[in-house]
Each structure stands twice: as C-alpha cells, then as structure tokens.
Amino acid sequence: MSVVQEQVAVPLFFSESAVAKVKELIEEEENPDLRLRVFVTGGGCSGFQYGFSFDDSQQEDDTAVQRDGATLLVDPMSYQYLVGATIDYQEGLQGSQFVVQNPNATATCGCGSSFSI
C-alpha cells in the first residue's frame, strides 16, 4: 500500500508596510498597473541576491500575491528560493528599502541583499 503525499506550496507573504509603500508609489507614478516584482539572481557575496523592480505587465508563469490593492510578482525560477518568505519595507538608519525575510536562507551577508541556501 503506497501513501501519496500532497505537497502544498507555502505562499509568499507581503507585509502591510510593503503594501503601503507599493500603493504610495503607484499613486506617485499615476499608473494603477504597476506591480512590485521580486527576483533572485546569482551573485553577491553569499551566492544569490535579491532584486526589486516595478513592472506594469504580468507574465503568464508569474506567481502573483495580491493584498489590499497591491500586487507582488515572482517569476518561477525565483519562487523556488522565496517560498515562505516575507517581502517587507523598512525605514532605518541605512535608508528605506524593500527587504526579504527568507526562512530558506542558510547565510546572509551584512547588507542583507545577498544570501545562500
């Protein structure tokens, strides 16, 4: 007798502060189609690094997370590294920025934009 296990993907989390900042930027740009895109690329001092951009189009294979009128997009390659992560927006001594709180990262660098799995 075999047991079939169903894998359920853990979603991405889009924090309140990140949603508020995206909505603010959408209003400033006067473009309601803007979406925040988060992606992972090779490089950085720990092997991978996070990137953020604004995109006004969604690709067919993107994962979209919607919250309170704001949308977060992630491409399929990046999604595998970001499952369970929280996309946040923080203001501090080093400035204001979108950040990723990633439970999958085994190491990060001092700047917080580079990580390893």
N, CA, C and O of each residue as an XYZ file, in Angstrom:
468
protein
N       0.850     -1.167      0.000
C       0.000      0.000      0.000
C       0.905      1.243      0.000
O       1.758      1.403      0.874
N       0.708      2.094     -0.971
C       1.524      3.310     -1.040
C       0.716      4.509     -0.556
O      -0.499      4.596     -0.733
N       1.432      5.403      0.046
C       0.805      6.626      0.539
C       1.236      7.773     -0.370
O       2.427      8.004     -0.579
N       0.269      8.471     -0.893
C       0.561      9.618     -1.755
C       0.502     10.874     -0.896
O      -0.519     11.177     -0.278
N       1.617     11.596     -0.870
C       1.641     12.834     -0.103
C       1.441     14.003     -1.047
O       2.066     14.083     -2.105
N       0.581     14.888     -0.660
C       0.318     16.069     -1.459
C       1.197     17.204     -0.957
O       1.209     17.508      0.235
N       1.926     17.823     -1.863
C       2.752     18.953     -1.486
C       1.957     20.232     -1.704
O       1.422     20.473     -2.786
N       1.890     21.034     -0.673
C       1.200     22.304     -0.753
C       2.255     23.400     -0.636
O       3.001     23.453      0.342
N       2.309     24.256     -1.622
C       3.293     25.335     -1.608
C       2.958     26.339     -0.518
O       1.810     26.758     -0.366
N       3.970     26.711      0.229
C       3.815     27.758      1.219
C       3.827     29.079      0.463
O       4.693     29.292     -0.384
N       2.901     29.953      0.746
C       2.827     31.196     -0.024
C       3.924     32.188      0.353
O       4.671     31.995      1.313
N       3.989     33.223     -0.418
C       4.824     34.373     -0.091
C       3.977     35.325      0.732
O       2.760     35.400      0.561
N       4.625     36.045      1.620
C       3.905     36.993      2.450
C       4.313     38.412      2.052
O       5.491     38.689      1.828
N       3.347     39.286      1.969
C       3.505     40.656      1.521
C       3.094     41.532      2.712
O       1.901     41.679      2.980
N       4.055     42.109      3.421
C       3.765     42.822      4.667
C       2.933     44.080      4.435
O       2.865     44.615      3.328
N       2.301     44.534      5.520
C       1.492     45.751      5.454
C       2.311     46.947      5.010
O       1.848     47.752      4.202
N       3.541     47.074      5.536
C       4.367     48.227      5.185
C       4.794     48.170      3.720
O       4.894     49.212      3.073
N       5.046     46.973      3.185
C       5.400     46.840      1.767
C       4.204     47.191      0.894
O       4.354     47.874     -0.119
N       3.030     46.734      1.275
C       1.811     47.049      0.529
C       1.577     48.557      0.515
O       1.265     49.130     -0.529
N       1.727     49.197      1.674
C       1.511     50.642      1.774
C       2.489     51.403      0.873
O       2.100     52.370      0.218
N       3.755     50.973      0.836
C       4.753     51.654      0.014
C       4.456     51.460     -1.471
O       4.578     52.404     -2.252
N       4.070     50.256     -1.865
C       3.729     49.996     -3.267
C       2.556     50.871     -3.676
O       2.583     51.475     -4.749
N       1.530     50.951     -2.844
C       0.370     51.773     -3.162
C       0.760     53.250     -3.260
O       0.257     53.969     -4.125
N       1.645     53.699     -2.386
C       2.128     55.079     -2.431
C       2.858     55.365     -3.745
O       2.652     56.411     -4.360
N       3.707     54.433     -4.168
C       4.455     54.606     -5.409
C       3.546     54.548     -6.637
O       3.776     55.254     -7.619
N       2.527     53.714     -6.579
C       1.550     53.646     -7.675
C       0.858     54.996     -7.829
O       0.671     55.483     -8.944
N       0.477     55.601     -6.697
C      -0.171     56.909     -6.739
C       0.772     57.978     -7.282
O       0.364     58.812     -8.091
N       2.041     57.958     -6.839
C       3.024     58.934     -7.312
C       3.236     58.837     -8.822
O       3.343     59.851     -9.511
N       3.294     57.603     -9.324
C       3.521     57.376    -10.757
C       2.242     57.518    -11.575
O       2.290     57.581    -12.804
N       1.111     57.567    -10.901
C      -0.196     57.643    -11.554
C      -0.385     56.517    -12.571
O      -0.906     56.720    -13.668
N       0.065     55.305    -12.160
C      -0.054     54.132    -13.026
C      -0.617     52.976    -12.201
O       0.147     52.294    -11.518
N      -1.926     52.735    -12.244
C      -2.542     51.683    -11.438
C      -2.115     50.270    -11.843
O      -2.426     49.315    -11.131
N      -1.406     50.114    -12.975
C      -0.970     48.794    -13.422
C       0.380     48.372    -12.831
O       0.815     47.242    -13.056
N       1.049     49.250    -12.083
C       2.363     48.900    -11.532
C       2.251     47.811    -10.478
O       1.343     47.807     -9.646
N       3.210     46.882    -10.541
C       3.293     45.780     -9.582
C       4.747     45.683     -9.124
O       5.665     45.952     -9.898
N       4.952     45.303     -7.876
C       6.303     45.100     -7.369
C       6.762     43.709     -7.769
O       6.082     42.722     -7.491
N       7.917     43.628     -8.423
C       8.490     42.340     -8.801
C       9.708     42.091     -7.922
O      10.584     42.948     -7.806
N       9.759     40.918     -7.304
C      10.941     40.497     -6.545
C      11.536     39.312     -7.284
O      10.816     38.432     -7.756
N      12.876     39.300     -7.381
C      13.533     38.217     -8.113
C      14.855     37.873     -7.444
O      15.398     38.639     -6.649
N      15.345     36.706     -7.790
C      16.612     36.205     -7.268
C      17.554     36.020     -8.440
O      17.182     35.444     -9.462
N      18.780     36.514     -8.290
C      19.804     36.328     -9.314
C      21.059     35.775     -8.662
O      21.245     35.900     -7.451
N      21.915     35.167     -9.462
C      23.200     34.705     -8.965
C      24.104     35.889     -8.722
O      24.046     36.886     -9.442
N      24.943     35.780     -7.701
C      25.887     36.860     -7.423
C      25.831     37.274     -5.975
O      25.218     36.608     -5.141
N      26.476     38.375     -5.689
C      26.538     38.836     -4.306
C      27.571     38.035     -3.537
O      28.085     37.036     -4.040
N      27.873     38.459     -2.338
C      28.940     37.804     -1.576
C      28.515     36.462     -0.993
O      29.365     35.715     -0.509
N      27.221     36.134     -1.024
C      26.763     34.855     -0.476
C      26.216     33.902     -1.531
O      25.709     32.837     -1.180
N      26.303     34.250     -2.804
C      25.884     33.329     -3.858
C      24.645     33.744     -4.629
O      24.600     33.589     -5.849
N      23.639     34.268     -3.940
C      22.413     34.751     -4.577
C      22.135     36.146     -4.062
O      22.561     36.512     -2.967
N      21.420     36.921     -4.855
C      20.997     38.231     -4.356
C      19.570     38.526     -4.782
O      19.087     38.029     -5.799
N      18.907     39.351     -3.975
C      17.535     39.756     -4.244
C      17.536     40.995     -5.117
O      18.447     41.820     -5.049
N      16.510     41.115     -5.932
C      16.309     42.316     -6.721
C      14.845     42.706     -6.680
O      13.964     41.866     -6.505
N      14.605     43.993     -6.843
C      13.249     44.519     -6.864
C      13.116     45.456     -8.047
O      14.042     46.199     -8.371
N      11.962     45.419     -8.690
C      11.674     46.359     -9.766
C      10.164     46.558     -9.813
O       9.401     45.803     -9.210
N       9.755     47.583    -10.538
C       8.326     47.773    -10.776
C       8.039     47.376    -12.202
O       8.795     47.698    -13.118
N       6.943     46.675    -12.378
C       6.577     46.112    -13.670
C       5.108     46.422    -13.912
O       4.292     46.323    -12.997
N       4.771     46.794    -15.132
C       3.359     47.040    -15.417
C       2.723     45.914    -16.215
O       1.600     46.041    -16.703
N       3.456     44.802    -16.343
C       2.859     43.640    -17.002
C       3.219     42.375    -16.233
O       4.305     42.251    -15.668
N       2.286     41.456    -16.230
C       2.464     40.175    -15.556
C       2.650     39.092    -16.600
O       1.869     38.993    -17.546
N       3.691     38.275    -16.430
C       3.928     37.164    -17.342
C       2.991     36.010    -16.982
O       2.534     35.905    -15.844
N       2.714     35.161    -17.946
C       1.779     34.055    -17.752
C       2.209     33.111    -16.628
O       1.362     32.577    -15.912
N       3.528     32.901    -16.467
C       4.005     31.954    -15.462
C       4.421     32.610    -14.141
O       4.982     31.938    -13.276
N       4.158     33.907    -13.971
C       4.446     34.594    -12.709
C       3.500     34.127    -11.612
O       2.347     33.785    -11.870
N       4.002     34.119    -10.396
C       3.147     33.965     -9.225
C       2.800     35.374     -8.771
O       3.682     36.221     -8.630
N       1.531     35.622     -8.543
C       1.078     36.944     -8.113
C       0.469     36.837     -6.719
O      -0.384     35.989     -6.459
N       0.926     37.717     -5.830
C       0.368     37.804     -4.486
C      -0.305     39.164     -4.393
O       0.337     40.201     -4.562
N      -1.609     39.148     -4.120
C      -2.351     40.403     -4.053
C      -2.787     40.658     -2.618
O      -3.235     39.756     -1.910
N      -2.640     41.915     -2.211
C      -3.090     42.299     -0.874
C      -3.471     43.777     -0.898
O      -2.673     44.632     -1.282
N      -4.689     44.058     -0.486
C      -5.178     45.433     -0.318
C      -4.897     46.333     -1.516
O      -4.531     47.495     -1.336
N      -5.058     45.828     -2.722
C      -4.902     46.650     -3.911
C      -3.485     46.742     -4.454
O      -3.239     47.490     -5.400
N      -2.546     45.996     -3.874
C      -1.169     45.971     -4.376
C      -0.846     44.539     -4.797
O      -1.367     43.579     -4.230
N       0.034     44.411     -5.812
C       0.383     43.087     -6.325
C       1.888     42.896     -6.308
O       2.650     43.782     -6.695
N       2.296     41.730     -5.855
C       3.693     41.300     -5.837
C       3.835     40.200     -6.880
O       3.049     39.253     -6.886
N       4.832     40.310     -7.768
C       5.075     39.299     -8.803
C       6.401     38.589     -8.561
O       7.383     39.201     -8.142
N       6.410     37.282     -8.833
C       7.634     36.484     -8.717
C       7.675     35.508     -9.882
O       6.698     34.808    -10.149
N       8.813     35.462    -10.577
C       8.963     34.514    -11.681
C       9.187     33.106    -11.115
O       9.557     32.968     -9.949
N       8.968     32.060    -11.923
C       9.058     30.678    -11.427
C      10.444     30.300    -10.873
O      10.525     29.582     -9.877
N      11.522     30.767    -11.496
C      12.854     30.430    -11.017
C      13.087     31.026     -9.630
O      13.628     30.358     -8.748
N      12.686     32.263     -9.440
C      12.888     32.940     -8.157
C      11.974     32.384     -7.077
O      12.355     32.328     -5.908
N      10.775     31.974     -7.458
C       9.788     31.496     -6.489
C      10.327     30.357     -5.632
O      10.071     30.306     -4.429
N      11.076     29.440     -6.252
C      11.583     28.282     -5.505
C      12.490     28.702     -4.347
O      12.587     27.986     -3.350
N      13.150     29.845     -4.468
C      14.028     30.338     -3.403
C      13.289     31.204     -2.386
O      13.820     31.502     -1.316
N      12.065     31.607     -2.721
C      11.333     32.560     -1.891
C      10.111     31.973     -1.194
O       9.400     32.699     -0.499
N       9.850     30.683     -1.360
C       8.685     30.063     -0.725
C       8.772     30.265      0.788
O       9.766     29.911      1.422
N       7.727     30.831      1.340
C       7.669     31.064      2.782
C       8.277     32.383      3.224
O       8.233     32.706      4.411
N       8.843     33.155      2.303
C       9.497     34.417      2.646
C       8.478     35.542      2.816
O       7.358     35.475      2.308
N       8.897     36.574      3.541
C       8.095     37.776      3.705
C       8.787     38.929      2.989
O       9.973     39.181      3.201
N       8.048     39.615      2.152
C       8.543     40.812      1.485
C       8.071     41.987      2.329
O       6.873     42.173      2.539
N       9.023     42.776      2.811
C       8.727     43.848      3.744
C       9.331     45.154      3.240
O      10.152     45.154      2.323
N       8.923     46.251      3.838
C       9.508     47.551      3.547
C       9.929     48.141      4.881
O       9.124     48.239      5.807
N      11.189     48.532      4.976
C      11.715     49.045      6.237
C      12.381     50.392      6.035
O      13.010     50.653      5.009
N      12.226     51.239      7.039
C      12.906     52.526      7.063
C      13.805     52.520      8.291
O      13.364     52.194      9.394
N      15.079     52.885      8.090
C      16.014     52.873      9.208
C      17.192     53.780      8.945
O      17.158     54.608      8.034
N      18.229     53.626      9.736
C      19.419     54.459      9.627
C      20.114     54.311      8.278
O      20.737     55.256      7.792
N      20.012     53.141      7.676
C      20.658     52.894      6.391
C      19.768     53.276      5.214
O      20.115     53.014      4.062
N      18.631     53.889      5.494
C      17.726     54.301      4.435
C      16.468     53.453      4.402
O      16.229     52.621      5.277
N      15.684     53.682      3.385
C      14.421     52.963      3.205
C      14.573     51.973      2.070
O      15.149     52.285      1.028
N      14.042     50.757      2.286
C      14.191     49.749      1.246
C      13.218     48.587      1.432
O      12.745     48.308      2.534
N      12.939     47.924      0.315
C      12.222     46.659      0.380
C      13.242     45.604      0.813
O      14.389     45.621      0.367
N      12.818     44.693      1.678
C      13.704     43.640      2.158
C      12.978     42.299      2.107
O      11.748     42.240      2.093
N      13.762     41.228      2.081
C      13.219     39.878      2.081
C      13.633     39.191      3.373
O      14.819     39.111      3.696
N      12.658     38.703      4.098
C      12.921     37.888      5.286
C      12.681     36.452      4.849
O      11.540     36.005      4.739
N      13.785     35.730      4.599
C      13.707     34.437      3.937
C      14.111     33.309      4.887
O      15.278     33.216      5.267
N      13.160     32.448      5.276
C      13.490     31.335      6.171
C      14.334     30.250      5.486
O      14.879     29.377      6.160
N      14.445     30.301      4.158
C      15.227     29.306      3.421
C      16.708     29.643      3.383
O      17.528     28.768      3.102
N      17.066     30.876      3.657
C      18.466     31.304      3.581
C      19.254     30.715      4.751
O      18.863     30.855      5.910
N      20.359     30.061      4.436
C      21.210     29.497      5.491
C      22.266     30.482      5.932
O      22.813     30.355      7.028
N      22.565     31.468      5.093
C      23.521     32.513      5.437
C      23.164     33.768      4.655
O      22.670     33.693      3.530
N      23.417     34.913      5.259
C      23.208     36.185      4.580
C      24.442     37.046      4.793
O      25.251     36.789      5.685
N      24.572     38.059      3.970
C      25.699     38.971      4.136
C      25.275     40.159      4.993
O      24.102     40.288      5.344
N      26.197     40.997      5.319
C      25.914     42.133      6.177
C      24.916     43.116      5.600
O      24.174     43.750      6.351
N      24.880     43.258      4.275
C      23.967     44.225      3.662
C      22.542     43.691      3.588
O      21.600     44.465      3.420
N      22.377     42.381      3.712
C      21.037     41.788      3.702
C      20.477     41.527      2.311
O      19.372     40.996      2.192
N      21.201     41.881      1.263
C      20.660     41.658     -0.079
C      21.239     40.423     -0.727
O      20.856     40.086     -1.848
N      22.147     39.738     -0.063
C      22.768     38.537     -0.597
C      22.565     37.387      0.371
O      22.571     37.588      1.585
N      22.385     36.175     -0.159
C      22.105     35.024      0.715
C      22.579     33.746      0.061
O      22.896     33.718     -1.128
N      22.622     32.680      0.859
C      22.903     31.348      0.323
C      21.874     30.378      0.866
O      21.248     30.626      1.897
N      21.706     29.273      0.164
C      20.730     28.246      0.541
C      21.498     26.984      0.919
O      20.890     25.975      1.275
